[in-house]
């Protein structure tokens, strides 16, 4: 079984955040990102062949290296940006000499990490996913099409879920069953820390513990560790978050529509100065 990082994203903050246009903002974001990485680690980004790309909310512009699956997102009105590495980007990172230093430097700002396990077998994804510890991740869904079969274990809106899929023939990877474990927010930070401290056998065994895989196709070394606990909001935190969404957000939206308050200006002037440079909201995207 092959175990690899298949997605990595992390946020970064800029000291200055007011630019005349998106072109200036993405240039400044790139410079700030590289200048705040350890010596040598910034070479991973400096050596890419960048092209301008479209944004994705809340970001309006990006730099992309489509060949290698590496992207940087920014917005002229926001004091933060986002870096994304797809599967190809993670493959490239695994060959980078200072990968360990880069990962350590963004460990407290990672917003999502995917751990993929490829298994050479004939097992159907539905059969594999159904053979897990009863009661573990009750939410599930499946997609069956001409291109293959995918089963989701856990809710795609949660901070921890899995994708089990197989491509149909004649796809070159149709001989592999892929199990992707997705971690977001605080769970992403926990998994990245575990990834850096352990070997691939321990990581795959830990994934098995968390998701309860029991199918015979999943073979791991004997493992006596405890499963990493999922992050849970404390009761008081949950009430506060509900209040923000239920009461505060509608008021801010109304004031913005009436022209009495700029939400972007409010966040930049009243909220962002209260956060440390490496903070993010733990939801997969920076605030």
C-alpha positions in Angstrom: 0.0 0.0 0.0 1.4 3.4 -1.0 0.7 6.3 1.4 1.1 9.9 0.3 0.1 13.5 0.8 -2.5 14.3 -1.8 -3.6 17.8 -0.9 -2.1 20.6 1.3 -3.4 24.1 1.8 -2.3 26.8 4.3 -3.0 30.5 5.0 -0.6 33.3 5.3 -1.0 36.9 6.5 0.5 40.1 5.0 1.7 43.1 6.9 0.1 45.5 4.4 -3.2 44.8 2.8 -4.3 47.9 0.8 -3.3 47.7 -2.9 -4.6 49.6 -5.9 -5.3 46.4 -7.9 -5.2 42.7 -7.9 -1.9 42.6 -9.8 -0.1 44.5 -7.1 -1.8 42.4 -4.4 -0.7 39.0 -5.8 2.9 40.3 -6.3 2.9 41.5 -2.7 1.4 38.2 -1.5 4.0 36.2 -3.3 6.8 38.3 -1.9 5.5 38.2 1.6 5.0 34.4 1.4 8.5 33.8 0.3 10.1 36.3 2.7 8.5 34.6 5.7 9.5 31.1 5.0 12.7 29.6 6.4 15.9 29.9 4.4 15.7 27.4 1.5 12.0 26.6 1.9 11.0 29.6 -0.1 12.8 28.1 -3.1 9.9 25.7 -3.6 7.8 28.7 -4.6 10.5 30.9 -6.2 11.4 28.1 -8.7 7.8 27.6 -10.0 6.8 28.8 -13.4 3.9 31.1 -12.5 1.0 32.2 -14.6 -1.8 34.6 -13.6 -5.1 32.9 -12.8 -8.6 33.5 -11.6 -9.6 33.8 -8.0 -12.0 31.9 -5.8 -14.0 33.4 -3.0 -12.9 35.3 -1.0 -9.9 35.7 -3.2 -10.1 37.6 -6.5 -6.8 36.6 -8.2 -4.2 33.9 -8.2 -0.8 32.7 -9.4 -0.8 29.1 -10.7 1.6 26.5 -11.9 -0.9 24.3 -13.6 1.7 21.7 -14.6 2.6 21.1 -11.0 -0.6 21.8 -9.2 0.6 24.7 -7.0 -1.6 27.9 -6.5 -1.4 31.1 -4.5 -4.6 33.1 -3.9 -4.9 36.8 -2.8 -7.3 39.7 -2.8 -6.3 43.4 -2.9 -8.8 44.1 0.0 -7.7 41.3 2.3 -4.7 41.0 4.5 -4.3 37.2 4.0 -3.8 34.7 1.2 -4.0 31.0 0.7 -1.6 28.4 -0.8 -2.9 25.2 -2.3 -1.0 22.1 -3.4 -3.0 19.5 -5.3 -1.8 15.9 -5.7 0.8 16.9 -8.3 2.0 19.7 -6.1 2.4 17.3 -3.1 4.3 14.9 -5.3 6.7 17.8 -6.2 7.0 18.8 -2.6 8.0 15.2 -1.6 11.1 15.6 -3.9 12.0 19.0 -2.5 15.1 19.0 -0.2 13.7 21.5 2.3 10.2 19.9 2.4 10.4 19.2 6.1 11.4 22.7 6.9 8.5 24.1 4.8 6.0 21.8 6.5 7.2 22.7 10.0 6.9 26.4 9.2 3.3 26.2 8.1 2.1 23.6 10.7 0.0 26.1 12.7 -1.5 27.6 9.5 -2.5 24.5 7.6 -6.2 24.5 6.6 -6.5 21.2 4.9 -4.4 18.0 4.4 -5.4 14.8 2.5 -3.7 11.5 3.1 -4.2 9.1 0.2 -3.6 5.3 0.3 -3.4 3.4 -2.9 -4.1 -0.4 -2.8 -3.5 -2.7 -5.7 -6.6 -5.0 -5.5 -10.0 -5.8 -7.1 -12.1 -4.6 -4.3 -15.2 -2.5 -5.0 -15.2 0.9 -3.2 -18.8 0.2 -1.9 -17.8 -3.1 -0.5 -14.6 -1.7 1.1 -16.4 1.3 2.7 -19.2 -0.9 4.1 -16.8 -3.1 6.0 -15.9 -0.6 8.7 -16.5 -0.5 12.5 -20.3 -0.2 13.0 -21.4 3.3 14.0 -18.2 4.9 12.8 -19.0 7.9 10.5 -22.7 7.3 10.0 -23.1 9.8 7.1 -22.2 8.4 3.7 -23.0 8.8 0.1 -21.9 7.3 -3.2 -21.5 8.3 -6.8 -21.5 5.7 -9.6 -20.8 6.8 -13.2 -19.1 5.6 -16.4 -15.8 7.0 -15.1 -15.8 5.0 -11.9 -17.3 4.6 -8.3 -16.8 6.9 -5.4 -18.0 6.5 -1.8 -17.9 9.3 0.8 -17.6 8.2 4.4 -18.5 11.0 6.8 -20.0 14.4 5.9 -18.2 16.5 3.3 -18.9 19.6 5.4 -17.2 18.2 8.5 -13.5 18.6 9.4 -12.8 14.9 8.8 -14.2 12.5 6.1 -12.9 10.0 3.5 -13.3 9.3 -0.2 -13.0 5.7 -1.4 -12.9 5.3 -5.2 -11.8 3.4 -8.2 -11.6 4.5 -11.8 -13.2 2.4 -14.4 -11.3 0.8 -17.3 -9.4 1.9 -19.3 -8.1 4.5 -16.9 -4.4 3.9 -16.1 -5.2 3.8 -12.4 -8.2 1.5 -12.6 -6.1 -1.3 -10.9 -5.9 0.7 -7.7 -8.4 1.3 -5.0 -7.8 4.7 -3.6 -8.7 5.7 0.0 -8.4 9.5 0.6 -8.6 10.8 4.2 -9.5 14.5 4.3 -8.7 16.7 7.4 -9.6 20.3 7.7 -9.3 23.0 10.3 -7.9 21.9 13.7 -7.9 18.3 12.5 -5.6 19.3 9.6 -3.1 20.7 12.1 -3.3 17.5 14.2 -2.7 15.2 11.2 0.1 17.3 9.7 1.9 17.1 13.1 1.4 13.4 13.2 2.6 13.0 9.6 5.9 14.9 10.4 6.6 12.8 13.5 5.8 9.3 12.1 6.5 7.0 9.1 3.9 6.0 6.5 3.1 2.7 8.2 2.1 4.5 11.3 0.1 7.1 9.3 -1.9 4.4 7.5 -2.5 2.5 10.7 -3.7 5.8 12.3 -6.1 6.4 9.4 -7.5 2.9 9.9 -8.1 3.5 13.6 -9.9 6.8 12.9 -12.2 5.5 10.1 -12.5 1.9 11.3 -11.4 0.2 8.1 -11.9 -3.6 8.4 -11.8 -4.9 4.9 -9.1 -7.5 4.2 -7.7 -5.4 1.4 -6.5 -2.9 4.0 -3.3 -4.3 5.4 -1.4 -2.3 8.1 1.3 -3.1 10.6 0.2 -4.1 14.2 -0.5 -0.8 15.9 -1.3 -0.1 19.6 -1.7 3.6 19.5 -5.0 5.5 20.2 -6.9 7.2 17.3 -6.3 10.9 17.0 -9.3 12.7 18.5 -11.4 14.8 16.3 -11.6 18.5 17.2 -14.9 19.4 18.9 -16.0 22.9 19.8 -16.7 23.4 23.5 -20.3 24.1 24.4 -19.6 27.8 25.0 -17.7 28.0 21.7 -20.6 26.4 19.8 -23.1 29.0 21.3 -20.8 31.9 20.4 -20.4 30.6 16.8 -24.1 30.2 16.5 -24.6 33.7 17.8 -22.2 35.1 15.3 -24.0 33.4 12.4 -27.5 33.9 13.6 -27.4 37.4 15.0 -24.2 39.2 14.1 -23.9 38.3 10.4 -27.4 39.5 9.5 -26.8 42.8 11.2 -23.5 43.3 9.4 -25.1 42.4 6.1 -27.9 44.9 6.7 -25.6 47.7 7.6 -23.4 47.0 4.6 -26.4 47.1 2.2 -27.6 50.4 3.7 -24.1 51.9 3.1 -23.5 52.5 6.8 -20.7 50.0 7.2 -18.1 48.3 5.0 -17.7 44.7 6.1 -14.3 44.4 4.5 -13.1 47.6 6.3 -14.6 46.4 9.6 -12.8 43.1 9.4 -9.5 44.7 8.4 -9.6 47.5 11.0 -11.4 45.9 13.9 -10.8 42.2 13.7 -7.6 41.4 11.9 -5.4 43.6 14.2 -6.5 41.4 17.1 -5.2 38.2 15.5 -1.6 37.0 15.6 0.1 36.7 12.2 -0.3 32.9 12.0 -3.9 32.7 13.1 -6.7 31.2 10.9 -10.3 30.4 11.7 -9.9 26.6 11.7 -12.6 26.1 9.0 -10.4 25.5 6.0 -10.3 29.2 4.9 -8.8 32.2 6.7 -11.2 34.8 8.0 
